[in-house]
Amino acid sequence: MFSVRFFPWLAGRNFYGRLLHGRGIESTIARADASLLHRSTSELERYFSRPSSEFPRQNAFPVVFRQQKTR
């Protein structure tokens, strides 16, 4: 079985840290904890109050296609 303690080594510390942070945020949202609101700013509230159609489209997994040169 894959051990969790090898995951930071395999995936990288930055990715693992972000994964743990995301899990913490998910559990905070699931508990309906208001602690996130205490750290919010008016700028963040304005930004996230926009409809999703106004946000730029981003590809989380960009793929680059390289053309082979023909002679």
C-alpha positions as CSV (number, residue, x, y, z in Angstrom):
1,M,0.0,0.0,0.0
2,F,1.2,3.5,-0.8
3,S,2.3,5.4,2.3
4,V,1.2,9.0,2.8
5,R,4.5,10.0,4.1
6,F,6.1,9.4,0.7
7,F,3.6,11.7,-1.1
8,P,5.4,15.0,-0.4
9,W,8.6,13.4,-1.7
10,L,6.8,12.1,-4.8
11,A,4.6,15.1,-5.6
12,G,6.7,17.9,-4.1
13,R,6.4,19.9,-1.0
14,N,4.6,22.8,-2.6
15,F,1.9,20.7,-4.1
16,Y,1.5,18.7,-0.9
17,G,1.2,21.9,1.1
18,R,-1.5,23.2,-1.2
19,L,-3.4,19.9,-1.0
20,L,-3.4,20.0,2.8
21,H,-4.5,23.7,2.7
22,G,-7.4,22.7,0.3
23,R,-8.5,19.9,2.6
24,G,-8.5,22.4,5.5
25,I,-10.6,24.9,3.6
26,E,-13.0,22.1,2.5
27,S,-13.6,21.0,6.1
28,T,-14.0,24.6,7.2
29,I,-16.7,25.2,4.6
30,A,-18.4,21.9,5.4
31,R,-18.6,23.0,9.1
32,A,-20.0,26.4,8.0
33,D,-17.3,27.9,10.1
34,A,-17.2,31.7,9.9
35,S,-13.5,32.0,10.5
36,L,-12.9,32.4,6.8
37,L,-15.1,35.5,6.8
38,H,-12.9,37.1,9.5
39,R,-9.9,36.9,7.1
40,S,-11.8,38.2,4.1
41,T,-11.3,41.7,2.7
42,S,-13.7,43.9,0.8
43,E,-11.5,43.5,-2.3
44,L,-11.9,39.7,-2.2
45,E,-15.6,40.0,-1.6
46,R,-16.0,42.2,-4.7
47,Y,-13.8,39.9,-6.8
48,F,-15.7,36.7,-5.9
49,S,-19.1,38.3,-6.1
50,R,-18.8,38.6,-9.9
51,P,-20.5,35.9,-12.1
52,S,-18.3,33.1,-13.2
53,S,-18.7,34.2,-16.8
54,E,-16.6,37.3,-16.1
55,F,-13.6,35.3,-14.9
56,P,-10.9,34.5,-17.4
57,R,-11.0,31.0,-18.7
58,Q,-7.9,29.0,-17.6
59,N,-6.7,25.6,-18.5
60,A,-5.4,23.9,-15.4
61,F,-3.5,21.4,-17.4
62,P,-2.0,23.1,-20.5
63,V,-0.8,20.9,-23.2
64,V,1.7,22.0,-25.8
65,F,1.7,20.5,-29.2
66,R,5.0,20.8,-31.0
67,Q,4.9,20.6,-34.8
68,Q,7.6,18.5,-36.4
69,K,9.5,20.3,-39.1
70,T,9.4,18.7,-42.5
71,R,12.3,19.0,-44.9
